[in-house]
Amino acid sequence: MTDTTQAVRQAAGTRTIRMEVARYRPGQDAEPVFQGYDVPLMSDWAVLDGLNHIKDQLDGSLSYRWSCRMGVCGSCGMTVNGEARLTCGTFLTEYGEGPVRIEPLKGFPVIRDLVVDIDDFLAKLSSVRPWLIREGEDLPLTAEYAQTPEQLEAYKQYSMCINCLLCYSACPVYVLDPDFLGPAAIALAQRYNLDSRDMGDRFDVLSQDDAVWGCTFVGECTRVCPKHVDPAEAIQRYKLTAALRSVLPWSRR
């Protein structure tokens, strides 16, 4: 035991909690296996702190993503005891005496250990053009487009998405049908649809069977969202828009 590990355990009153971490090493493991680690049970330690302790003090071969540790970057999403969570905001003390089982996000190919391949999501996100679309303007843009507080409020909730992918992992439709466009991509498309400065038309992408009409409104995406974006609401709102477009084709929003 290193001096650092000993000091941490002494500070924790020698209490530990068992973390069972999914390991998958290409070329070494035929399928994911679980490996157990005892980590200090500190009152202010998040699951991510436990993983960092494992990485720094017990097993440097463990692979996972994280960055800001403040619930902003969205990179530390994992499955914690069966539920999609941000590990930086999920505390070890929530799980009593343990164990705490850590797995990759469901629905995504596993690259190694807790790291998943998100290329499919990035392609879906790009397909909805999640940026302001302006027509008839030359670059560089020099004009400012002021908004009222009411215009900002119309889309602000959907703009809080941090692309953590918890909604995809919790969505039973996406897990069963990888062609489904998915909650975050649709919510971010709706964010721009509702922006008074945007002039784009995303109907051709969003109105497909594997887009808004693929959603069965289970609502798990909204339940697990750490930023309260409510992608389920965004999807249902665009279903109404799409239905109106089929009757009133000149209506765009």
C-alpha positions in Angstrom: 0.0 0.0 0.0 1.4 3.4 -1.0 1.7 6.2 1.5 -1.0 8.2 -0.3 -3.5 5.3 -0.2 -2.8 4.7 3.5 -3.3 8.4 4.3 -6.6 8.5 2.4 -7.9 5.4 4.2 -6.9 6.8 7.6 -8.8 10.0 6.7 -11.8 7.9 5.8 -11.7 6.1 9.1 -10.7 2.9 7.3 -14.2 2.4 5.9 -14.3 1.1 2.4 -16.9 0.3 -0.2 -16.7 -2.3 -2.9 -16.7 -1.1 -6.5 -17.4 -3.7 -9.2 -16.1 -2.3 -12.4 -16.8 -3.8 -15.9 -13.5 -4.5 -17.7 -13.2 -5.2 -21.4 -9.8 -5.3 -23.0 -9.8 -6.1 -26.7 -7.6 -9.0 -27.5 -7.6 -10.2 -23.9 -11.3 -10.5 -22.9 -13.8 -12.3 -25.1 -16.5 -10.4 -23.3 -16.8 -7.9 -20.5 -16.0 -9.2 -17.0 -16.3 -7.5 -13.6 -13.3 -6.7 -11.4 -13.7 -5.7 -7.7 -11.9 -3.0 -5.9 -12.2 -1.7 -2.4 -12.0 2.1 -2.2 -12.3 4.5 0.7 -15.8 5.5 1.6 -15.5 9.2 1.9 -18.6 11.3 2.6 -17.7 13.7 -0.3 -16.5 11.2 -2.8 -18.4 10.8 -6.0 -18.3 7.5 -8.0 -15.8 9.3 -10.3 -13.5 9.9 -7.3 -13.6 6.2 -6.6 -12.7 5.4 -10.2 -9.9 8.0 -10.1 -8.6 6.3 -6.9 -8.6 2.9 -8.6 -6.8 4.4 -11.6 -4.2 6.3 -9.6 -3.6 3.9 -6.7 -4.8 0.4 -7.6 -5.0 -0.3 -11.3 -3.6 2.1 -13.9 -4.9 0.0 -16.8 -8.6 1.0 -16.1 -10.0 3.1 -19.0 -12.9 5.6 -18.7 -13.8 9.1 -19.8 -14.0 12.2 -17.7 -13.0 15.9 -17.9 -14.5 18.7 -15.9 -15.8 16.9 -12.8 -18.5 19.5 -12.4 -21.4 18.1 -14.4 -20.7 20.4 -17.4 -18.7 18.4 -19.9 -21.0 15.3 -20.0 -18.1 12.9 -20.6 -18.3 10.8 -17.4 -21.7 9.2 -18.0 -21.8 5.5 -17.1 -24.2 2.9 -15.8 -24.2 2.9 -12.0 -26.1 0.0 -10.4 -28.1 -0.3 -13.6 -29.0 3.4 -14.0 -27.5 5.9 -16.4 -25.8 8.5 -14.3 -23.1 11.2 -14.4 -20.4 9.7 -12.1 -19.2 13.1 -11.0 -22.6 13.8 -9.5 -23.3 10.4 -8.1 -22.0 9.9 -4.6 -20.7 6.6 -3.1 -22.6 7.2 0.1 -25.9 6.8 -1.9 -25.2 3.1 -2.1 -24.9 2.3 1.6 -22.4 -0.4 2.2 -22.3 -1.3 -1.5 -21.4 -2.9 -3.8 -21.4 -0.2 -6.5 -21.5 -1.8 -10.0 -20.1 0.4 -12.8 -20.7 -0.5 -16.4 -20.5 1.4 -19.7 -23.5 3.2 -21.0 -26.0 0.8 -22.5 -26.7 0.8 -26.2 -23.2 1.8 -27.4 -20.4 -0.4 -28.6 -17.7 -0.8 -26.0 -14.2 0.3 -27.0 -12.4 -0.6 -23.8 -13.6 -1.0 -20.2 -16.0 1.9 -19.6 -15.3 3.8 -22.8 -18.0 3.6 -25.5 -18.0 4.5 -29.2 -20.1 7.6 -29.7 -19.6 8.0 -33.5 -23.2 7.0 -34.2 -24.5 9.7 -31.9 -22.2 12.4 -33.4 -23.5 11.5 -36.9 -27.1 11.7 -35.8 -26.4 15.0 -34.0 -24.8 16.5 -37.2 -27.8 15.4 -39.3 -30.2 17.7 -37.5 -27.8 20.7 -38.1 -27.6 21.9 -34.4 -26.6 25.4 -35.3 -28.2 28.7 -36.3 -29.2 28.6 -40.0 -29.4 31.9 -41.8 -30.5 32.5 -45.4 -29.4 35.2 -47.8 -26.5 36.4 -45.7 -22.8 36.5 -46.6 -20.0 35.6 -44.2 -18.7 37.1 -42.0 -22.0 38.0 -40.3 -21.8 41.4 -38.7 -25.4 42.1 -37.7 -26.7 41.4 -34.2 -30.1 39.8 -33.7 -31.6 40.8 -30.4 -34.1 38.6 -28.6 -36.7 39.4 -26.0 -36.7 37.4 -22.7 -39.7 35.6 -23.9 -38.0 34.5 -27.1 -35.0 33.3 -25.1 -37.3 31.4 -22.7 -38.9 29.5 -25.7 -35.8 27.4 -26.3 -33.5 27.9 -23.3 -34.4 24.6 -21.5 -33.4 22.6 -24.6 -30.2 24.5 -24.9 -28.9 23.1 -21.6 -28.1 19.7 -23.1 -24.4 18.7 -22.5 -24.4 15.6 -24.8 -23.8 13.2 -21.9 -25.8 10.5 -23.7 -27.6 9.3 -20.6 -30.9 9.8 -22.4 -29.7 7.4 -25.2 -28.6 4.8 -22.7 -31.9 5.0 -20.8 -34.1 5.0 -24.0 -35.5 1.6 -24.7 -36.2 2.5 -28.3 -32.6 3.4 -29.0 -31.3 0.3 -27.3 -33.5 -1.9 -29.4 -33.3 0.2 -32.6 -29.9 1.9 -33.2 -31.4 3.7 -36.2 -33.6 5.8 -33.9 -32.4 9.4 -34.1 -32.6 9.7 -30.3 -33.6 12.1 -27.6 -30.7 14.5 -27.4 -30.5 15.0 -31.2 -34.2 15.8 -31.5 -34.2 18.0 -28.4 -31.2 20.0 -29.8 -33.0 20.3 -33.2 -36.0 21.6 -31.4 -33.8 24.1 -29.5 -33.0 25.7 -32.9 -36.4 25.3 -34.3 -37.7 27.5 -31.5 -35.0 30.1 -31.8 -36.3 33.3 -33.3 -33.0 33.8 -35.1 -33.0 30.5 -36.9 -34.3 30.2 -40.5 -33.7 26.5 -41.0 -36.1 23.7 -41.8 -35.3 20.3 -40.2 -38.7 18.7 -41.1 -37.2 16.2 -43.6 -34.9 14.8 -40.8 -37.2 15.0 -37.8 -40.4 13.7 -39.4 -39.1 10.3 -40.3 -40.3 7.0 -38.8 -36.9 6.6 -37.0 -37.0 10.1 -35.7 -39.9 11.7 -33.7 -42.4 9.0 -34.8 -40.1 6.3 -33.4 -40.5 7.6 -29.9 -43.0 5.7 -27.8 -43.0 8.3 -25.0 -41.7 6.1 -22.2 -40.1 9.2 -20.7 -36.9 7.6 -19.3 -34.8 10.2 -21.3 -36.3 13.0 -19.2 -36.0 11.1 -16.0 -32.3 10.6 -16.2 -31.4 14.0 -17.7 -29.0 15.7 -15.3 -29.8 19.2 -16.8 -33.6 18.8 -16.8 -33.7 19.3 -20.6 -36.9 17.2 -20.9 -36.2 15.7 -24.3 -39.4 13.7 -24.1 -41.4 16.9 -24.2 -39.3 18.2 -27.1 -40.1 15.1 -29.1 -43.9 15.3 -28.4 -43.9 19.0 -29.3 -42.3 18.3 -32.6 -44.8 15.5 -33.3 -47.5 18.1 -33.1 -45.5 20.4 -35.5 -45.0 17.5 -37.9 -48.7 16.6 -37.8 -49.6 20.2 -38.5 -47.1 20.4 -41.4 -48.9 17.4 -43.0 -52.1 19.4 -43.0 -50.6 22.9 -43.4 -47.4 22.4 -45.4 -46.6 26.2 -45.3 -46.3 26.0 -41.5 -42.7 25.6 -40.4 -42.7 25.7 -36.6 
